[in-house]
Amino acid sequence: MATTFTLELKDQPTSAGLYPVYIRITKDRKHKRIKTSIALKKKSDWNPKKKEIRSSEKHCQAWNEQLEKELEEARQVYREKKDASLDQLVKSIKEKEVSDSFLSFAVARVEKAGAKQSIGTYRHYKTTLAFLKSYLKERGRGDILFNEVNLAFLKDFEAYLASVENGRAKGRKLDVITRQNYLKKLRKLVNGAVEEGQLSSSPFGKGAGKFKIEGESNSTKEKLELEELNSITSLDLPEGGAMWHTRNAFLFSFYCAGIRAGDLLQLRWHNIQDGRLIYKMDKNKKPRNFELVEEAKRILDLYRVEDSKETDYIFPFLDSRAKWAIESVEGKENMGDDLQKALFNNIASRNVILNRNLKLIAEKAGIKKKVTFHTSRHTFASLAMKEGVESAKIQGLLAHSSLTITEKYMGQFGKKAEDEALKKVADAVARRKPEETPKTALISALKELDKETLAEVLKDLNISQ
């Protein structure tokens, strides 16, 4: 008997309330069903006689074309494997579907990298995929194929992101920078598909027919001026408290060329050798080695105790005794997936706490800007440039491996040049620190009092006005 291929709608909705469309394959009077990438929100949008989506569904034309394409691909597999059993045929069709699926490719690529990526990067990729899946679900799709990753899809996905509610700010939508970040992650995945030959070219880029991420070239990096940095330094914070530790970490990051939060959290005492900071960046695995300026050394002195072990974390945000902490001493690449995930989750949660504390610190310091841990990195770069440090040296200190211009300069400046650049920035901060004598401190305090309170203070001191 002939093998037949037809489309049919699942009679009952899924837990998500959708009605998936299946390809029903009949061979030797036996049936097998394969789920397509299309699912309908309403059962009434399916025409069971014509085996197609009715015009009542606004995406009917595009989705019917997609269903016909998937149906023809299934038939093509059969033509190539006519002697295969029904089970073998279904398996071959599913394997081909996976190979054509951009979503499957993206999920596999992100999971393969897993927690080996820098702090936040893995989480951002996962969130990007979650938004992509919810986008597809809203449009009754369960998948997106490589040949569908085009300009029209990117514009539609961008519009979807603009409509999504911000989970952290009720009643507000995702801001432009957040949307940019998710689109950049999607671009990385698309470019990865091009690199692996799954796509002939990327729809991202400049010019006609290409998708440009809105406002990308105009995005600004929040940074602090010297006065704002000094206002944070001079805050009176309870020693040993969460805010105090957070400020120390932020300032240490600044004095170390803006070391990222994930890297700082994982610094151990063995990373300090002969007055130098030596570590490998999580984000791009580049080794860093530069001399610690005096301000950074003073911060370290606050944490080193008599019984500090070389493998202990420097800052008290992660537990040095945790299994993932002990195992990661020899390198995270040798750890099991469960321990890597535990380490990643702990870093991620501490990073959130750091940024929450920095927001409160900025408010106390009277700073209106949005201050995050990454602000230390932008601030260092900005102040270094103002002090006349060459751009190439700044790029070398920041190790921006994602920029072609940075790659050209990497390695052209030795450790001595980088050490001098760090000292130059630290000296600039020291020069601009307000030197308060007891007299100037008293005057500053008195100026903050209202007239009535000032009069009471002067009266208590038996001083006539």
C-alpha positions in Angstrom: 0.0 0.0 0.0 1.1 3.6 -0.7 2.5 5.6 2.2 0.4 8.8 2.7 1.2 12.1 4.4 -1.6 14.3 5.7 -2.0 17.2 8.1 -4.3 17.0 11.2 -4.9 19.1 14.3 -4.6 17.7 17.7 -8.1 17.4 19.2 -7.2 18.4 22.7 -5.1 21.5 23.7 -1.7 21.3 25.3 -1.1 22.6 28.8 -0.2 25.9 27.2 -3.7 26.0 25.6 -2.5 25.5 22.0 -3.6 23.1 19.3 -0.5 21.6 17.6 -0.7 20.6 13.9 0.7 17.2 13.2 1.9 15.3 10.1 0.1 12.0 10.1 2.1 9.3 8.2 0.3 6.1 7.2 2.3 3.1 6.0 1.0 -0.5 5.9 -2.2 0.6 7.7 -0.1 1.8 10.6 0.0 5.4 11.7 2.6 7.7 13.2 2.4 11.4 14.0 5.1 14.1 13.9 4.5 17.5 15.4 5.1 20.4 13.1 6.3 23.8 14.1 2.8 25.3 14.0 0.2 25.4 16.7 -3.1 27.2 16.8 -4.6 29.2 19.6 -8.2 28.4 18.5 -9.4 25.0 17.3 -11.9 26.8 15.0 -9.0 28.2 12.9 -8.4 24.8 11.4 -10.2 23.5 8.4 -10.4 19.7 8.8 -11.6 19.1 5.2 -9.0 21.2 3.4 -6.3 20.3 6.0 -5.2 23.9 6.3 -5.5 26.9 8.5 -8.5 29.1 7.9 -8.3 32.8 7.0 -9.6 33.7 10.4 -6.0 33.2 11.7 -4.0 36.3 10.7 -0.9 34.3 10.0 -2.8 31.8 7.8 -0.9 32.4 4.6 2.6 32.2 6.1 1.7 29.2 8.3 0.0 27.2 5.6 3.2 27.7 3.4 5.3 26.5 6.4 3.1 23.5 6.9 3.3 22.6 3.2 7.1 23.0 3.3 7.4 20.6 6.3 5.0 18.2 4.6 7.1 18.2 1.4 10.3 17.7 3.4 8.7 14.6 5.1 7.7 13.3 1.7 11.3 13.9 0.4 12.7 11.8 3.3 10.3 9.0 2.3 11.4 9.2 -1.3 15.0 8.7 -0.2 14.1 5.9 2.2 11.2 4.0 0.6 12.3 0.7 2.1 12.5 2.0 5.6 10.0 0.8 8.2 7.5 3.4 9.6 9.6 3.8 12.8 12.8 4.3 10.8 11.0 6.8 8.5 9.7 8.8 11.5 13.2 8.8 13.1 14.8 10.1 9.9 12.2 12.8 9.5 12.7 14.0 13.1 16.5 14.0 12.7 16.2 16.2 9.6 13.8 18.5 11.4 16.4 19.0 14.2 19.1 19.6 11.6 16.9 22.3 10.0 15.9 23.9 13.3 17.6 27.2 14.3 16.0 26.9 17.7 17.5 23.5 18.3 20.9 24.8 17.1 20.7 27.8 19.4 19.7 25.8 22.5 22.5 23.3 21.9 25.1 26.0 21.3 24.1 27.8 24.6 24.0 24.6 26.6 27.4 23.4 25.2 29.0 26.6 26.5 27.0 26.4 29.7 28.4 27.9 32.9 31.9 28.0 31.4 31.0 31.4 30.1 31.4 34.6 32.1 29.0 35.6 34.8 25.8 37.0 33.3 26.6 35.9 29.7 25.1 32.4 30.1 22.1 33.8 31.9 21.6 36.4 29.2 21.7 33.8 26.5 19.2 31.7 28.4 16.9 34.7 28.8 17.2 35.5 25.1 16.2 31.9 24.2 13.3 32.1 26.7 12.1 35.3 24.9 12.5 33.6 21.5 10.4 30.6 22.7 7.7 32.8 24.1 7.7 34.8 20.9 7.2 31.7 18.9 4.5 30.5 21.2 2.6 33.7 20.9 2.6 33.2 17.2 1.6 29.6 17.5 5.0 28.3 16.6 7.0 25.6 18.3 10.2 26.2 16.2 12.0 28.4 13.7 14.0 27.0 10.9 17.3 28.4 9.5 15.7 29.6 6.3 13.2 31.6 8.4 15.9 33.6 10.1 15.6 36.7 8.0 15.0 40.4 8.1 11.2 40.0 8.5 11.6 37.7 11.4 14.1 40.0 13.2 11.8 43.0 12.8 8.9 41.0 14.2 11.0 39.7 17.1 12.2 43.3 17.8 8.6 44.5 17.9 7.8 41.6 20.3 10.6 42.6 22.7 9.3 46.1 22.7 5.9 44.9 23.8 7.2 42.6 26.6 6.6 43.7 30.2 9.7 44.3 32.4 9.6 41.6 35.1 11.6 43.8 37.4 9.4 46.9 36.9 5.7 46.3 36.9 3.8 48.2 34.4 6.9 49.1 32.3 8.2 47.6 29.1 11.8 46.4 28.5 14.0 49.4 28.0 16.0 50.0 24.8 19.4 48.8 26.3 17.9 45.6 27.5 16.3 44.9 24.1 19.7 45.7 22.5 21.4 43.1 24.7 19.0 40.3 23.8 19.3 41.2 20.1 23.0 41.1 20.4 22.9 37.7 21.9 20.6 36.5 19.1 23.1 38.0 16.6 25.9 36.0 18.2 23.9 32.8 17.8 23.0 33.7 14.1 26.6 34.4 13.4 27.5 31.1 15.0 25.1 29.4 12.5 26.9 31.1 9.6 30.3 30.0 11.0 29.1 26.4 11.0 27.6 26.6 7.5 24.0 26.3 8.6 23.3 29.8 7.2 24.8 31.2 4.1 24.8 34.7 5.4 23.6 36.7 8.4 20.5 39.0 8.2 22.3 41.3 10.7 24.4 44.2 9.3 24.3 47.5 7.5 22.7 48.4 4.3 19.6 47.4 2.4 18.0 44.1 3.4 20.0 43.9 6.6 18.8 44.3 10.2 20.5 47.0 12.3 20.0 46.9 16.1 18.2 50.1 17.1 20.4 52.7 18.8 23.4 50.4 19.0 25.8 53.0 17.9 24.3 55.6 20.2 24.3 53.5 23.4 26.2 55.2 26.3 28.1 53.5 29.1 27.3 54.9 32.6 30.4 56.2 34.3 31.3 58.3 37.3 33.2 61.5 37.5 36.0 61.9 40.0 33.9 63.9 42.4 31.2 61.1 42.3 33.8 58.4 42.9 35.2 60.3 45.8 31.8 60.8 47.3 31.4 57.0 47.4 34.9 56.6 48.9 34.1 59.2 51.6 30.8 57.7 52.7 30.7 56.6 56.4 29.6 53.0 56.2 29.6 50.5 59.1 32.8 48.5 58.9 32.1 44.8 58.1 28.6 45.4 56.8 27.3 44.4 53.4 27.6 48.0 52.0 31.1 48.3 53.3 32.2 45.1 51.6 30.4 46.1 48.4 32.2 49.5 48.3 35.5 47.8 48.8 34.9 45.4 46.0 33.7 48.2 43.7 36.8 50.3 44.4 39.2 47.4 44.1 37.6 46.7 40.7 38.2 50.3 39.7 41.8 50.3 40.7 42.3 47.0 38.8 41.2 48.4 35.5 37.6 47.5 36.0 37.8 43.8 36.8 34.4 42.3 36.2 32.2 41.1 39.1 32.4 37.4 38.2 36.2 37.6 38.1 36.5 39.6 41.3 34.2 37.2 43.2 36.4 34.3 42.3 39.7 35.9 43.2 41.7 33.9 45.6 44.8 34.8 47.6 47.0 32.8 45.2 46.0 35.3 42.5 48.1 37.9 44.4 51.8 37.3 43.7 54.7 39.8 44.5 52.4 42.8 44.5 50.7 41.8 41.2 47.3 40.6 40.4 47.4 37.5 38.2 44.2 35.8 36.9 42.4 34.6 33.8 39.3 36.4 32.7 36.1 34.3 32.6 34.7 36.1 29.6 37.4 35.5 27.1 40.0 33.4 29.0 42.7 36.0 28.5 45.4 36.1 31.2 45.7 39.3 33.2 48.9 40.3 35.0 49.5 43.8 36.4 51.0 45.6 39.4 48.6 46.5 42.2 48.4 50.2 43.0 48.7 51.3 46.6 44.9 51.9 46.9 44.2 48.3 45.8 46.8 46.9 48.2 45.2 48.8 51.1 41.8 47.2 50.3 43.4 43.8 50.3 45.0 44.5 53.7 41.4 44.8 55.1 40.8 41.1 54.2 44.0 39.2 54.7 44.1 37.5 58.1 46.6 35.3 59.8 45.0 32.0 58.9 44.1 33.0 55.3 44.7 30.1 52.9 46.1 30.6 49.4 42.9 29.0 48.0 40.5 31.1 50.1 38.4 33.7 48.2 39.7 37.2 48.9 36.3 38.9 49.3 33.7 37.3 51.6 30.9 36.9 49.1 31.5 33.2 48.1 32.0 30.3 50.5 35.5 28.9 50.2 34.4 25.7 51.9 31.7 24.8 49.4 32.3 21.7 47.3 32.1 23.8 44.0 34.6 26.2 45.5 37.1 23.5 46.4 36.7 21.7 43.1 37.1 24.8 41.0 40.6 25.5 42.4 42.0 23.1 39.8 39.9 24.7 37.1 36.2 24.8 36.3 36.6 22.9 33.1 37.3 19.8 35.2 34.2 20.1 37.3 30.9 18.2 36.7 28.0 20.0 35.2 26.1 20.1 38.6 29.1 21.8 40.3 29.6 24.2 37.5 25.9 25.1 37.7 26.1 25.6 41.5 29.1 27.8 41.1 27.5 29.9 38.4 24.2 30.3 40.4 26.2 31.5 43.4 28.1 34.0 41.4 24.9 35.2 39.7 23.1 35.7 43.0 26.0 37.5 44.6 26.3 39.8 41.6 22.6 40.7 42.0 23.3 41.6 45.6 26.3 43.7 44.8 24.3 45.7 42.3 21.5 46.1 44.7 23.9 47.4 47.4 25.6 49.7 44.9 22.2 51.3 44.1 21.8 52.1 47.8 25.4 53.4 48.0 24.8 55.7 45.1 21.7 57.1 46.7 23.6 57.7 49.9 26.3 59.5 48.0 23.8 61.7 46.2 24.5 60.2 42.8 21.6 60.2 40.4 23.1 57.8 37.9 22.4 54.1 37.7 25.5 52.6 39.3 26.3 48.9 38.8 29.4 46.9 39.4 30.2 47.3 35.7 30.3 51.1 36.2 33.7 50.7 37.8 35.0 49.4 34.4 33.5 52.3 32.4 34.7 54.8 35.0 38.2 53.5 34.8 38.3 53.7 31.0 36.8 57.2 31.1 39.2 58.6 33.7 42.2 56.9 32.0 41.3 58.6 28.7 40.9 62.0 30.5 44.4 61.5 32.0 45.9 61.1 28.5 46.4 57.3 28.6 46.5 56.1 25.0 43.4 54.3 23.8 45.4 51.3 22.8 46.7 50.9 26.4 43.2 51.3 27.8 42.0 48.6 25.4 44.8 46.4 26.4 43.9 46.8 30.1 40.3 46.1 29.5 41.1 43.2 27.1 38.1 43.8 24.8 38.5 40.7 22.7 35.2 41.3 20.9 36.5 44.4 19.1 38.7 44.0 16.0 40.6 47.2 16.9 41.4 45.8 20.3 42.7 42.6 18.8 45.2 44.6 16.7 46.7 46.3 19.7 46.7 43.4 22.1 50.2 42.4 23.0 51.8 45.6 21.6 52.1 47.1 25.1 54.0 45.2 27.8 53.3 44.9 31.5 55.3 48.0 32.3 53.2 50.2 30.1 50.0 48.8 31.6 51.3 49.2 35.1 52.2 52.9 34.4 48.7 53.5 33.0 47.1 52.1 36.2 49.3 54.3 38.4 48.4 57.3 36.3 44.7 56.8 37.0 45.2 56.1 40.7 47.4 59.2 41.0 44.7 61.3 39.3 42.1 60.1 41.9 44.5 60.8 44.8 45.2 64.3 43.5 41.5 65.2 43.4 40.5 63.7 46.8 39.3 66.5 49.1 41.8 66.9 51.9 39.7 67.6 55.0 41.3 69.0 58.1 39.4 68.9 61.4 38.5 72.6 60.8 37.2 72.1 57.2 35.3 69.0 58.3 33.6 71.0 61.1 32.7 73.8 58.8 31.3 71.4 56.2 29.2 69.8 58.9 27.9 73.1 60.3 26.9 74.3 56.8 24.6 71.4 56.5 22.6 72.4 59.6 19.5 74.6 59.4 19.5 78.0 61.1 17.6 76.9 64.2 19.8 73.8 64.8 22.9 75.9 64.3 21.7 78.4 66.8 21.2 75.7 69.4 24.7 74.3 68.8 26.3 77.7 69.2 24.3 78.3 72.4 25.4 74.9 73.8 29.0 75.9 73.1 28.4 79.4 74.7 29.4 81.1 71.4 27.6 84.3 70.5 26.3 84.6 67.0 
